[in-house]
Amino acid sequence: MTVIDYEKLLNWLGNSATGVSSEDIAYTLAGVKRGHWDGGVPHDDDDLRACLELNDLMGWHERFKAEFAGPGHGHYWNALVACWDELASLSAKGDVAGVRERIARIIDTANRIKCEAK
């Protein structure tokens, strides 16, 4: 069983630059049950960095990948998690345009695969 430091998590939620995608990770991995929630995926370097910073803070890198690569998080998250280390590397290098372009290509590919599967 994973022990969660809720004080640390709440401090992050209240005092950090969060976004829908990083909040989706926070609520999901903290076990917070929500009503209808579509969540969201990162679309640019700011979104991605918020996700990476949360996972760094909480020590959730592997847990995040296992959870969000699985069923229930949708084809966008599945596709992004498959390329997560690459995206993190681009972000660490400060390649803001590269992150945005790579995420757009990943999402576009996930859309095409989903459409072809129908």
C-alpha beads as a LAMMPS data file, in Angstrom:
LAMMPS data file: protein, C-alpha beads

118 atoms
117 bonds

1 atom types
1 bond types

-500.0 500.0 xlo xhi
-500.0 500.0 ylo yhi
-500.0 500.0 zlo zhi

Masses

1 110.0

Atoms # bond

1 1 1 0.000 0.000 0.000
2 1 1 1.279 3.438 -0.922
3 1 1 1.408 6.043 1.828
4 1 1 0.605 9.522 0.548
5 1 1 1.840 12.707 2.161
6 1 1 -1.410 14.649 1.823
7 1 1 0.049 17.765 3.418
8 1 1 2.749 17.896 0.753
9 1 1 0.180 17.214 -1.970
10 1 1 -2.233 19.894 -0.734
11 1 1 0.619 22.389 -0.477
12 1 1 1.549 21.619 -4.096
13 1 1 -2.078 21.998 -5.232
14 1 1 -2.436 25.320 -3.434
15 1 1 0.921 26.889 -4.205
16 1 1 2.205 25.559 -7.524
17 1 1 1.499 26.277 -11.164
18 1 1 -0.861 23.389 -11.788
19 1 1 -3.019 22.531 -14.737
20 1 1 -5.791 20.114 -15.558
21 1 1 -3.369 17.334 -16.512
22 1 1 -1.216 17.570 -13.369
23 1 1 -4.323 17.854 -11.195
24 1 1 -5.700 14.740 -12.917
25 1 1 -2.545 12.889 -11.893
26 1 1 -2.724 14.266 -8.340
27 1 1 -6.351 13.345 -7.751
28 1 1 -6.076 9.934 -9.396
29 1 1 -2.928 8.817 -7.575
30 1 1 -4.183 10.231 -4.268
31 1 1 -7.300 8.094 -4.671
32 1 1 -9.697 11.029 -4.752
33 1 1 -12.998 9.911 -6.205
34 1 1 -14.605 12.506 -8.408
35 1 1 -17.857 12.704 -10.257
36 1 1 -17.702 12.904 -14.034
37 1 1 -14.174 14.025 -14.850
38 1 1 -12.602 13.964 -18.255
39 1 1 -9.232 15.061 -16.948
40 1 1 -6.809 16.341 -19.470
41 1 1 -3.426 15.679 -20.952
42 1 1 -0.485 18.066 -21.199
43 1 1 -0.413 20.099 -24.410
44 1 1 2.737 22.162 -23.925
45 1 1 5.900 22.434 -21.846
46 1 1 4.181 24.284 -18.981
47 1 1 1.602 21.501 -18.649
48 1 1 4.262 18.815 -18.907
49 1 1 6.543 20.493 -16.347
50 1 1 3.676 20.672 -13.838
51 1 1 3.178 16.909 -14.267
52 1 1 6.906 16.198 -13.966
53 1 1 7.269 18.436 -10.903
54 1 1 4.345 16.718 -9.178
55 1 1 5.778 13.278 -9.899
56 1 1 9.208 14.436 -8.628
57 1 1 7.722 15.894 -5.455
58 1 1 5.583 12.865 -4.642
59 1 1 7.945 10.170 -5.961
60 1 1 5.241 8.996 -8.353
61 1 1 7.156 8.481 -11.619
62 1 1 6.729 4.723 -11.919
63 1 1 3.315 4.662 -10.265
64 1 1 2.113 7.382 -12.645
65 1 1 3.346 5.487 -15.700
66 1 1 1.749 2.228 -14.585
67 1 1 -1.600 3.854 -13.796
68 1 1 -1.916 6.207 -16.764
69 1 1 -0.700 3.693 -19.355
70 1 1 -3.523 1.384 -18.375
71 1 1 -7.175 1.246 -19.258
72 1 1 -9.395 3.985 -17.968
73 1 1 -7.261 6.972 -18.859
74 1 1 -7.862 7.044 -22.571
75 1 1 -5.792 6.763 -25.678
76 1 1 -4.144 10.186 -25.294
77 1 1 -2.662 9.405 -21.888
78 1 1 -1.663 5.923 -23.062
79 1 1 0.202 7.381 -26.038
80 1 1 1.865 10.137 -24.008
81 1 1 3.018 7.752 -21.289
82 1 1 4.634 5.560 -23.967
83 1 1 6.791 8.602 -24.888
84 1 1 7.050 10.117 -21.395
85 1 1 10.815 9.780 -20.966
86 1 1 11.407 11.422 -24.339
87 1 1 9.083 14.293 -23.426
88 1 1 10.775 14.709 -20.040
89 1 1 14.168 14.847 -21.761
90 1 1 12.996 17.539 -24.195
91 1 1 11.587 19.553 -21.298
92 1 1 14.786 19.190 -19.263
93 1 1 16.734 20.598 -22.225
94 1 1 14.402 23.608 -22.314
95 1 1 13.115 22.679 -25.778
96 1 1 9.691 24.305 -25.368
97 1 1 8.872 24.166 -29.095
98 1 1 10.091 20.569 -29.309
99 1 1 7.831 19.516 -26.432
100 1 1 4.792 21.189 -27.994
101 1 1 5.494 19.702 -31.433
102 1 1 6.149 16.194 -30.067
103 1 1 2.997 16.214 -27.940
104 1 1 0.963 17.391 -30.951
105 1 1 2.378 14.539 -33.071
106 1 1 1.680 11.979 -30.348
107 1 1 -1.926 13.157 -29.971
108 1 1 -2.415 13.276 -33.742
109 1 1 -1.114 9.716 -34.069
110 1 1 -3.355 8.550 -31.207
111 1 1 -6.351 10.140 -32.975
112 1 1 -5.547 8.394 -36.256
113 1 1 -5.116 5.029 -34.561
114 1 1 -8.402 5.461 -32.708
115 1 1 -10.213 6.425 -35.919
116 1 1 -8.716 3.502 -37.852
117 1 1 -9.800 1.091 -35.108
118 1 1 -13.464 2.071 -35.490

Bonds

1 1 1 2
2 1 2 3
3 1 3 4
4 1 4 5
5 1 5 6
6 1 6 7
7 1 7 8
8 1 8 9
9 1 9 10
10 1 10 11
11 1 11 12
12 1 12 13
13 1 13 14
14 1 14 15
15 1 15 16
16 1 16 17
17 1 17 18
18 1 18 19
19 1 19 20
20 1 20 21
21 1 21 22
22 1 22 23
23 1 23 24
24 1 24 25
25 1 25 26
26 1 26 27
27 1 27 28
28 1 28 29
29 1 29 30
30 1 30 31
31 1 31 32
32 1 32 33
33 1 33 34
34 1 34 35
35 1 35 36
36 1 36 37
37 1 37 38
38 1 38 39
39 1 39 40
40 1 40 41
41 1 41 42
42 1 42 43
43 1 43 44
44 1 44 45
45 1 45 46
46 1 46 47
47 1 47 48
48 1 48 49
49 1 49 50
50 1 50 51
51 1 51 52
52 1 52 53
53 1 53 54
54 1 54 55
55 1 55 56
56 1 56 57
57 1 57 58
58 1 58 59
59 1 59 60
60 1 60 61
61 1 61 62
62 1 62 63
63 1 63 64
64 1 64 65
65 1 65 66
66 1 66 67
67 1 67 68
68 1 68 69
69 1 69 70
70 1 70 71
71 1 71 72
72 1 72 73
73 1 73 74
74 1 74 75
75 1 75 76
76 1 76 77
77 1 77 78
78 1 78 79
79 1 79 80
80 1 80 81
81 1 81 82
82 1 82 83
83 1 83 84
84 1 84 85
85 1 85 86
86 1 86 87
87 1 87 88
88 1 88 89
89 1 89 90
90 1 90 91
91 1 91 92
92 1 92 93
93 1 93 94
94 1 94 95
95 1 95 96
96 1 96 97
97 1 97 98
98 1 98 99
99 1 99 100
100 1 100 101
101 1 101 102
102 1 102 103
103 1 103 104
104 1 104 105
105 1 105 106
106 1 106 107
107 1 107 108
108 1 108 109
109 1 109 110
110 1 110 111
111 1 111 112
112 1 112 113
113 1 113 114
114 1 114 115
115 1 115 116
116 1 116 117
117 1 117 118
